Amino acid sequence: MAKTKDEDSPALSERQIENLRKKLRERLSREEVELSWRLEALDRIFTASMVDEQIFHQFWVKPLLSTGLSLETVLALIVDCYFQPN
């Protein structure tokens, strides 16, 4: 008789489950901070470059999107490049 998935994997203890929950909460918190940081960075880029958002999208975002990247990846790349040391 074949074993089910539940029978193959041992049950986690309460301590292990709580540890996993803590790690998940920490990860979610980091991701929220990172997203907020990227939005703030984009705002700084717009302000510093004095470029209209539509023009920015046309010349920076749209070409990268056309390569198949997701919007999230495109924005992350732009922000990372902006803060690279000269």
C-alpha positions as CSV (number, residue, x, y, z in Angstrom):
1,M,0.0,0.0,0.0
2,A,1.4,3.4,-1.0
3,K,2.1,6.0,1.7
4,T,0.4,9.3,1.5
5,K,2.3,12.6,1.6
6,D,1.2,13.1,5.2
7,E,2.6,9.8,6.3
8,D,6.0,10.4,4.7
9,S,6.6,13.8,6.3
10,P,7.0,14.1,10.1
11,A,4.8,16.5,12.0
12,L,6.3,19.8,13.0
13,S,6.5,20.7,16.7
14,E,4.9,23.8,18.0
15,R,8.3,25.4,18.4
16,Q,9.2,24.7,14.8
17,I,5.9,26.0,13.5
18,E,6.3,29.2,15.6
19,N,9.9,29.6,14.3
20,L,8.6,29.3,10.7
21,R,5.8,31.9,11.4
22,K,8.4,34.3,12.8
23,K,10.6,33.9,9.8
24,L,7.7,34.4,7.5
25,R,6.6,37.6,9.3
26,E,10.2,38.9,9.2
27,R,10.4,38.2,5.4
28,L,7.1,40.0,4.7
29,S,8.2,43.0,6.8
30,R,11.5,43.2,4.8
31,E,9.6,43.0,1.5
32,E,7.3,45.8,2.5
33,V,10.2,48.0,3.5
34,E,12.0,47.2,0.3
35,L,8.9,48.1,-1.8
36,S,8.5,51.3,0.1
37,W,12.2,52.1,-0.4
38,R,11.9,51.5,-4.2
39,L,8.9,53.7,-4.5
40,E,10.7,56.5,-2.6
41,A,13.8,56.0,-4.8
42,L,11.7,56.3,-8.0
43,D,10.2,59.5,-6.7
44,R,13.7,60.8,-6.1
45,I,14.7,59.8,-9.6
46,F,11.8,61.7,-11.1
47,T,12.6,64.8,-8.9
48,A,16.3,64.8,-9.6
49,S,16.1,64.2,-13.3
50,M,13.2,66.6,-13.8
51,V,11.7,64.2,-16.3
52,D,7.9,63.7,-16.8
53,E,6.7,60.3,-15.7
54,Q,5.3,59.5,-19.1
55,I,8.7,60.3,-20.8
56,F,10.5,58.3,-18.1
57,H,8.2,55.4,-18.8
58,Q,8.7,55.7,-22.6
59,F,12.5,55.8,-22.5
60,W,13.4,53.8,-19.4
61,V,10.6,51.4,-18.5
62,K,9.0,50.5,-21.8
63,P,12.3,49.2,-23.5
64,L,13.0,47.0,-20.5
65,L,9.4,45.7,-20.5
66,S,9.7,44.8,-24.2
67,T,12.6,42.4,-23.3
68,G,10.1,40.3,-21.3
69,L,11.0,41.6,-17.8
70,S,8.2,42.1,-15.3
71,L,7.4,45.7,-14.1
72,E,8.7,44.8,-10.7
73,T,12.0,43.7,-12.1
74,V,12.3,46.7,-14.4
75,L,11.7,49.1,-11.5
76,A,14.2,47.2,-9.3
77,L,16.9,47.4,-12.0
78,I,16.3,51.1,-12.6
79,V,16.5,51.9,-8.8
80,D,19.6,49.7,-8.4
81,C,21.4,51.4,-11.3
82,Y,20.5,54.8,-10.0
83,F,22.2,54.2,-6.7
84,Q,25.3,52.6,-8.2
85,P,28.5,54.4,-7.3
86,N,30.0,56.4,-10.1
